[in-house]
Amino acid sequence: MDASVWLFLADCVLVAHALLAAAIVLAFPAIWLGAALGWAWVRRPLFRLSHLAAMGSVLLETVLGRNCPLTGLEDRFRLLARAEGRYAETFVQYWAGRLFYVDIAGPWVLPLYFGFFALLVLTLVFVPIRRHPRNRESL
């Protein structure tokens, strides 16, 4: 396969990864804002449990010292592009990479993740999940 295809795929993974990270972070204030404004979707089980699972996976990866699988996939695509004889940093990689891959290593990262996860669990108490009957009005 041509190197430009591998670079395109790597850029797609990078953008999807950045959007997923943004969704994890922004969902937390959205839950509290939605609770205050009466938005029903912030109390839906699928949204809340998938948000909790996503943050839990980030915490687990950090505890285990592993990279996210999406990071590995992006790296693999970039290596395949290099194997095809061309490896240039793309526009998307340059800008999205600088915005998303911020070097935040330090002894405070793990407690920060644990604290954020604990806040998410407490949010389940203060903004509880509500099951809605399956009808067209609740969608």
C-alpha positions as CSV (number, residue, x, y, z in Angstrom):
1,M,0.0,0.0,0.0
2,D,1.2,3.5,-0.7
3,A,2.8,5.5,2.2
4,S,0.3,8.3,1.8
5,V,-2.6,5.8,2.6
6,W,-0.8,4.7,5.8
7,L,-0.2,8.3,6.8
8,F,-3.8,9.2,6.1
9,L,-5.0,6.2,8.3
10,A,-2.6,7.3,11.1
11,D,-4.0,10.8,10.9
12,C,-7.5,9.5,11.1
13,V,-6.6,7.5,14.2
14,L,-4.9,10.5,15.8
15,V,-8.0,12.7,15.2
16,A,-10.3,10.0,16.5
17,H,-8.1,9.6,19.6
18,A,-8.0,13.3,20.3
19,L,-11.8,13.5,19.9
20,L,-12.3,10.6,22.3
21,A,-10.0,12.2,24.9
22,A,-11.9,15.5,24.5
23,A,-15.2,13.7,25.0
24,I,-14.0,12.0,28.2
25,V,-12.9,15.3,29.6
26,L,-15.9,17.4,28.4
27,A,-18.5,14.9,29.4
28,F,-17.8,15.5,33.1
29,P,-18.8,19.2,33.1
30,A,-21.6,18.3,30.7
31,I,-23.1,15.9,33.2
32,W,-23.2,18.6,35.9
33,L,-24.5,21.3,33.6
34,G,-27.1,18.9,32.2
35,A,-28.3,18.0,35.6
36,A,-28.7,21.6,36.5
37,L,-30.5,22.4,33.2
38,G,-32.7,19.2,33.2
39,W,-31.1,17.5,30.2
40,A,-32.3,13.9,30.3
41,W,-29.4,12.5,28.2
42,V,-26.8,13.1,30.9
43,R,-28.6,10.6,33.1
44,R,-28.8,7.8,30.5
45,P,-27.1,4.6,31.5
46,L,-25.3,4.1,28.1
47,F,-23.8,7.5,28.2
48,R,-22.8,7.5,31.9
49,L,-21.5,3.9,32.0
50,S,-19.5,4.3,28.8
51,H,-18.0,7.5,30.1
52,L,-17.0,5.8,33.3
53,A,-15.6,2.8,31.4
54,A,-13.6,5.1,29.1
55,M,-12.0,7.0,32.1
56,G,-11.5,3.7,33.9
57,S,-9.5,2.3,30.9
58,V,-7.4,5.5,30.9
59,L,-6.7,5.0,34.6
60,L,-5.9,1.3,34.2
61,E,-3.5,2.0,31.3
62,T,-1.7,4.6,33.4
63,V,-1.5,2.3,36.4
64,L,-0.1,-0.5,34.2
65,G,2.3,1.9,32.4
66,R,0.8,1.1,29.0
67,N,-0.1,3.2,26.0
68,C,-3.6,3.4,24.7
69,P,-4.3,0.9,21.9
70,L,-5.1,3.9,19.6
71,T,-1.6,5.3,20.2
72,G,-0.2,1.9,19.2
73,L,-2.3,1.7,16.1
74,E,-1.3,5.2,15.0
75,D,2.3,4.4,15.6
76,R,2.0,1.2,13.6
77,F,0.5,3.0,10.6
78,R,3.3,5.6,10.7
79,L,5.9,2.7,10.7
80,L,4.2,1.1,7.7
81,A,4.4,4.5,5.9
82,R,8.1,4.6,6.7
83,A,8.5,1.0,5.4
84,E,7.1,2.3,2.1
85,G,10.0,4.7,1.8
86,R,8.4,7.9,2.9
87,Y,7.8,9.3,6.3
88,A,7.1,12.9,6.5
89,E,5.2,14.6,9.3
90,T,1.8,15.5,8.0
91,F,-0.1,18.7,8.7
92,V,-2.6,16.8,10.9
93,Q,0.2,15.0,12.8
94,Y,2.0,18.3,13.4
95,W,-0.9,20.3,14.8
96,A,-3.1,17.6,16.4
97,G,-0.1,15.9,17.9
98,R,1.1,19.1,19.6
99,L,-2.4,19.7,21.0
100,F,-3.1,16.2,22.0
101,Y,0.3,14.7,23.0
102,V,1.3,17.1,25.8
103,D,4.1,15.8,28.0
104,I,2.5,15.6,31.4
105,A,4.7,13.0,33.0
106,G,5.2,13.5,36.6
107,P,4.4,12.0,40.0
108,W,1.1,13.9,40.1
109,V,-0.4,12.3,37.0
110,L,-1.6,9.1,38.6
111,P,-3.2,10.9,41.6
112,L,-4.9,13.3,39.2
113,Y,-6.4,10.4,37.2
114,F,-7.5,8.7,40.4
115,G,-9.1,11.9,41.7
116,F,-10.9,12.5,38.4
117,F,-12.2,8.9,38.4
118,A,-13.3,9.3,42.1
119,L,-15.2,12.4,41.1
120,L,-16.9,10.5,38.3
121,V,-18.0,7.8,40.8
122,L,-19.3,10.4,43.2
123,T,-21.2,12.0,40.3
124,L,-23.1,8.7,40.1
125,V,-24.4,9.5,43.6
126,F,-25.2,13.2,43.1
127,V,-26.4,12.9,39.5
128,P,-27.8,9.4,39.4
129,I,-28.5,7.4,36.3
130,R,-32.1,7.2,35.5
131,R,-33.6,4.5,33.3
132,H,-36.2,5.8,30.9
133,P,-39.0,3.7,29.5
134,R,-38.4,2.8,25.9
135,N,-40.7,5.0,23.9
136,R,-40.3,7.6,21.3
137,E,-40.7,10.5,23.7
138,S,-37.6,9.5,25.8
139,L,-35.4,9.3,22.7
